[in-house]
Amino acid sequence: MKHPSHRALIVVDVQNDFCEGGSLAVRGGAAVAGAVTTLMDEYPMVVATRDYHIDPGDHFSETPDFVDSWPPHCVVHTDGVGFHPKVDVDRFAEVFSKGAYSAAYSGFEGATAEGVGLAQWLREHHITDVDVVGLAADYCVAATALDAVDAGFKARVLLNYTAAISPTTWAQAEERFREVGVQVDGDLLYTGSPVE
């Protein structure tokens, strides 16, 4: 089923370091990558976000707490920053890079190579509704969906195309979704696994 032209798909951070074998792997990351690719043809507009870290300060730690600090990941000029090979990158109309010198969980903190932010880009392409998928549901997917609503878009998270790190943080994200009106659809592919 083809979606109307005012709805876009935002693919969040389906990168090698967030999939099995990466430095900050989410269990089910590769499955999410494959599932997301099957979804793309249903949308007239598909964009992607990516962590693109150079020196994000306290976001990286050798002794991470896995809440505010994390092992180094998605560092520019490493394999980990690349999109997972199951992802059809040719379908991306644009890629928004985030977090060069900060944590930057939300795709709305990202920009194109020309410096255009996600919200501005979506408005310029007459997008009013976004479906958000990718990794991880309780962090960057949640932050992107919440910021979408804050920016004036209608947002929906398609759970069949994402995975969460922790049941606790996923429950917190769901509560925030209810508070601000982010819709959810389906069931998470994976949740409750430790960060590997």
C-alpha positions in Angstrom: 0.0 0.0 0.0 1.5 3.3 -1.1 1.3 6.1 1.4 0.2 9.6 0.4 2.8 12.2 -0.6 2.6 14.1 2.7 3.9 11.1 4.7 7.6 10.3 4.9 9.5 7.4 6.4 12.4 8.3 8.8 14.9 5.5 9.1 16.9 6.1 12.3 20.5 5.0 12.8 20.4 1.6 11.2 24.2 1.5 11.3 26.8 -1.2 11.7 27.8 -0.3 15.2 24.2 -0.6 16.4 23.8 -4.1 14.8 25.2 -7.4 15.8 29.0 -7.3 15.7 29.1 -3.6 16.3 30.6 -1.7 19.2 27.1 -0.8 20.6 24.9 -3.6 19.2 21.2 -3.8 19.8 19.9 -7.4 19.7 17.9 -7.7 16.5 19.6 -4.8 14.8 20.3 -6.8 11.6 16.7 -8.0 11.5 15.5 -4.4 11.8 17.8 -3.4 8.9 16.3 -6.1 6.7 12.7 -5.3 7.8 13.1 -1.6 7.2 14.3 -2.2 3.6 11.1 -4.2 2.8 9.1 -1.1 4.0 10.7 1.6 1.9 8.8 1.1 -1.4 5.5 1.9 0.4 6.7 5.5 0.9 7.1 8.3 -1.6 9.8 9.9 0.6 12.4 8.0 2.7 15.1 9.8 4.7 17.7 8.5 7.1 19.5 9.7 10.2 22.9 8.6 11.4 25.2 9.0 14.3 28.3 10.7 12.9 30.6 11.2 15.8 33.9 13.0 15.8 34.4 14.0 19.4 31.1 13.9 21.3 32.7 14.5 24.7 31.1 12.8 27.7 28.8 10.8 25.4 31.8 8.4 25.0 33.3 6.6 28.0 35.7 3.8 28.7 33.4 3.0 31.7 29.9 3.8 30.3 26.8 3.8 32.4 24.6 2.9 29.3 22.3 5.8 30.2 24.2 9.0 29.5 27.5 7.6 28.4 28.3 4.8 26.0 31.2 2.9 24.4 32.7 4.7 21.4 30.4 4.1 18.3 29.6 5.4 14.9 32.9 7.3 14.6 33.5 9.1 11.4 35.8 7.2 9.0 35.2 3.8 10.6 33.1 0.9 9.4 30.8 1.3 12.3 29.4 4.6 11.0 28.2 3.0 7.8 24.6 1.8 7.2 24.0 -1.9 7.7 24.5 -3.8 4.4 20.8 -5.0 4.5 19.7 -1.3 4.2 18.9 -0.1 0.7 20.7 3.2 0.9 19.7 4.1 -2.7 16.2 4.7 -1.5 17.3 7.5 0.8 16.2 10.9 -0.5 18.5 12.5 2.1 20.7 11.6 5.0 20.9 13.7 8.2 24.1 13.4 10.2 24.1 14.2 13.9 26.3 14.2 16.9 29.7 15.3 15.6 30.5 17.0 18.9 27.6 16.1 21.1 25.3 13.2 22.0 22.5 14.1 19.6 19.9 11.3 20.0 17.2 12.9 17.8 17.3 13.0 14.1 16.0 16.5 14.3 19.4 17.5 15.7 20.9 16.3 12.4 21.6 18.1 9.1 22.4 17.4 5.5 25.9 17.9 4.2 24.7 21.4 3.2 23.5 22.1 6.7 19.8 21.8 6.3 18.0 20.5 9.4 15.5 17.6 9.2 12.5 19.8 10.2 13.2 22.4 7.5 13.8 19.7 4.9 10.5 17.9 5.6 8.6 21.2 5.4 10.2 22.1 2.1 9.1 18.8 0.8 5.5 19.3 2.0 5.7 16.5 4.6 3.1 16.7 7.5 3.2 13.1 8.8 6.2 10.9 9.6 6.6 7.2 10.4 9.7 6.5 12.4 11.6 3.2 12.4 15.1 2.0 13.2 17.4 1.8 16.2 17.0 1.9 19.1 13.3 2.3 20.0 13.9 3.6 23.5 16.7 6.1 22.6 17.2 7.6 19.1 13.9 6.4 17.6 12.0 7.8 20.6 13.8 11.1 20.6 13.2 11.6 16.9 9.5 10.8 17.2 9.1 13.2 20.2 10.9 16.0 18.4 8.8 15.4 15.3 5.7 16.2 17.3 7.4 19.1 18.9 8.2 20.4 15.4 4.6 20.2 14.4 4.5 16.9 12.5 2.2 14.0 13.2 4.4 11.1 14.3 4.0 7.3 14.4 6.5 4.7 15.5 6.2 1.4 13.6 7.3 -1.1 16.2 7.6 -4.0 13.8 10.6 -2.2 12.3 12.5 -1.3 15.5 14.1 -2.9 18.5 14.6 -1.6 22.1 17.6 -1.9 24.4 15.7 -2.2 27.7 12.2 -2.9 28.9 12.6 -0.1 31.5 13.7 2.6 29.1 11.1 1.4 26.5 8.3 1.8 29.0 9.5 5.3 29.8 9.5 6.1 26.0 6.0 4.7 25.7 4.8 6.9 28.5 6.2 10.0 26.8 4.6 9.0 23.6 1.2 8.9 25.3 1.8 12.3 26.8 2.5 14.1 23.6 0.5 12.1 21.1 3.1 9.9 19.3 1.2 7.0 17.8 2.5 3.5 18.0 1.7 0.6 15.7 2.7 -3.1 16.0 5.1 -4.9 18.3 8.8 -4.5 18.8 10.9 -6.9 16.9 13.2 -7.3 20.0 13.4 -5.9 23.5 14.8 -6.7 26.8 18.3 -7.7 25.7 21.5 -6.4 27.2 23.7 -4.2 25.2 26.4 -6.5 23.7 
